């Protein structure tokens, strides 16, 4: 089995916190849902393997999980959006499976604390890096697929990405709010909109607040679990406010 290396010397060098975090993740996934060796492998970053010769990294599982994720999202979009052409479906899928979308999900699952990282990567903040979190999430999906098949992996994936899928699908149908606001400003001869984003909260549950300004005026505000979501929400707020106010143009 791919994860048998867990029983070797590498296991002895795991921190107690990473073991506890993996136990919490196992409980969240459900008892017996995923093979424990495969789950450990899914959390094993290549930086850890560089310090522990003979330990396999999660890269092969990530490769598998990426394919599973793509199939699940593609099938769901095909069923949900019978009127959309291939190009639009591809754009929505790309947004849903992007690092920007997957990293916050991985953080919310507690993958950061459960990761097996090399000392250097750990010291440089690797547990919070979006690329590492997104890759680990895909590897976990691969582990779930090998443990319980496509049905189990699909249920897990759809439960995680339901909100993001709905939001991106809606934005694609209506036209991205940021693009629409920019077109509105251009049509009215106003300055291009500018976004100011702040963040707060712990790494595993960050909240982003955005303001969109046209000239010196704040014309919209929004909040989201990612910078992109907050900016979109602010743009939507601005469009609604400008239309409701009946103004010919925002003040530049």
N, C-alpha and C positions, 0 to 999 in steps of 0.2 A: 504494500500500500504506500502511496506517495508520502504519507506523514510519519512513517515509522522512525524517522530520525529523531523524533521527539523523545524517545526512550534513551538516547545516547547522552554523551557528556553535555551537549548543548542545554538539555533540560535543567541541569544543575545550576546554570548561570542565569536563569530567569529571575527577575525580581519578584518579590512576593506580591507587589502591587499589580504587575502584569498578569500573574496567575489569578489573583482575585478578580481583576477586570475581565479576564477570559471566562471565569466562572459566572460572572454577572451576565456576560453576553450569551453564554450557553443557556442560562435560565430564561433570558429574554426570548431566545429562539425557540425554546421548548425542550424538555428532556427527550433525548434520543433522536432529535430532529437532524442533527449533524454529527458525523463521526468526529470524536474529539481530536484525533491525530490530524485529520484534514483541517479542522478549525484552527489548530495551532499553526499548521503550515500556512494557512491563509493569512496569518498575522505576522509571518516571518519575513522581514524586509531584507533586501540583499546586503545592507550594511551590517546586519547581524551575522549573516553568513560569512562575510569577509573576515570576521573575527573568530568564527567557529567553523573551521574546515570540516567539510563533510555534511554540513547542514544545508538542506535544499531551501531555496527562497520561494516566495509566493508567486513568482512571475508566471509559471506555467498555469497555476490556478487562476491568476488574473486574466490570462489569455482566454481561458475557457469561460470564465465568468463574463467577460466582455461580450463574447459571442452569444451566451445565453441571454444576457441583458438586452442585446440588440434584437434578438428574435422575439422576446416577450413584449418589448415596447413596440416593435413593428407590427406584431399581430394585434395588439390592443388598439393602435392607431388605425389600422386597416378596418377594424370592426367599428370603432367609434366615429370615424370620419369617412363615410362612404362617398362623399361628394368631392373630397380633396384630391387633386392630382398628385402624382408621384413626387414632384419637386417640393410641394408644400409638406407632404408627409416626411420627406427626408429632412427638411429644415426643423420640423418639430422634434423628430427623433434626435437629431444632433444636439438640440438644446437640452433635452431631457437626460441624455447620457453624458453630458459634458462634465468636466472636472468641477466646474463652478456649481453645477446642480448636485453632483454626487458627494462632494466633500462635506457639506453641512449635514447630509444624511448620515455619512460615516461617523461624524463627530457626535451626532445625537444618539447613535448606537453605542457610544463609548469605545470605538475602535482605537482611538488615540492612546488611551491608557493601556489597552491590551496588546499593543504592538510590541514585537521583538525587534529592537533597533540596536545598531552598533553604538558604542559609547559616544563617538563623535557626532553621529546623526542625532542622537538623543539630546546631547548638550546644545545642539544648534536649533532646537525647536522642531525636530522632525515629527513629533506627535501631533503637531498642529498644522503641518504642511498640507495644503489641499491636494496636491498630486499624490502624496503617500496615502492619505485617507481615502481618496477616490479609488486608487489601485487596490487597497486592502478591501474595500467594499466589494469590488468586482471579484476579488479572490474568494471572499466569503460566499458570494453567489455561486461561484464555481464549486466550492465545497458542498454547498447545499444541493446542487445539481447531482454531484457524484454520490451524495449520501441518500437522497430520496427521489431523484428523478426530476423531470421537467415540471411536473405538476406542482411539486413542493417549491421548486425554485421560482416558478411563476407566481404562486401565491405570495411568496415573500417579496418579490420585486414589485408587484402591483400594489401591495400594501404600503411600500416605502415611497413610491413615486406617484401615487394617485393625485396628490395636491399639485405637484409640479406639472404633471401631465395635463391636468385640467386647466391650469393657468396658462401654460404655453400654448395649448390648443386654442384657448379663447383669444389670446393675444394674436395668434396667427390668423384666426378668422377675421378679427376686427382690424388688423394692421397693428404693428407694434406701437404702443402708446408714445414712446420716445420719438419714433419717426413721425407719427401724426402731429405731435406737438411742434416738432421742428418744421414740418411742412406748413403748419398753421402760422407760425411766426414768420416764415419766409413769405408766405402769401400776403401777410399783413404788413410786411416791410419792417418788422421788429428785429431786434438782435437775436441771434441763436440762443436757445435755452442753455443754461449752465447748471450743473448738479453739484451740490455740496452734501457729502455723506459722512455721517458719524456712526461709530459703533460702540456698543456697550455690552456688558455681560460676559460670563466665562466663555472659554474657547468652545466648549461643547454646546453652548446655547446662546451664541451671539445674536444680537438684535441690531439691525441697521436702520437708521433714520435718514431720510433724504429730503432736501429742499431743492426745488427747481426755481431758478431765477431767470428773469428776462430783463436785461439791463440791471437796475438796482432793486427791482421789485421781486419779492418772493411770491410766486404765482401758484405754487402747489407744494404739498408735503405728502410723504408716504413712508411706510414702514414695512420691513420684510425680514426674512431669515437670511437673505443674501443681499449684497450690494445691488445686484441687477433687479431683484424683486422690489427693493425700496425705491429705486429710480423709476421703475415702471409705474409703481403706485403713485409716486409724486407727479409723474407726467399725466396719468389718468385724472388725478385730482385737479391739476392745472387746466386740463381740457374742459372738465365739467364746470369748474369755476368761471372760466373765461366765457363759455357758452351761456351759462346761467346768468352771468352779469350783463349779457347783451352788449358788451363792449366791442367796438370795431377793431380794437387792437390793444394789447397790453402796453403799458407804459414802458418805453425804452430807457 
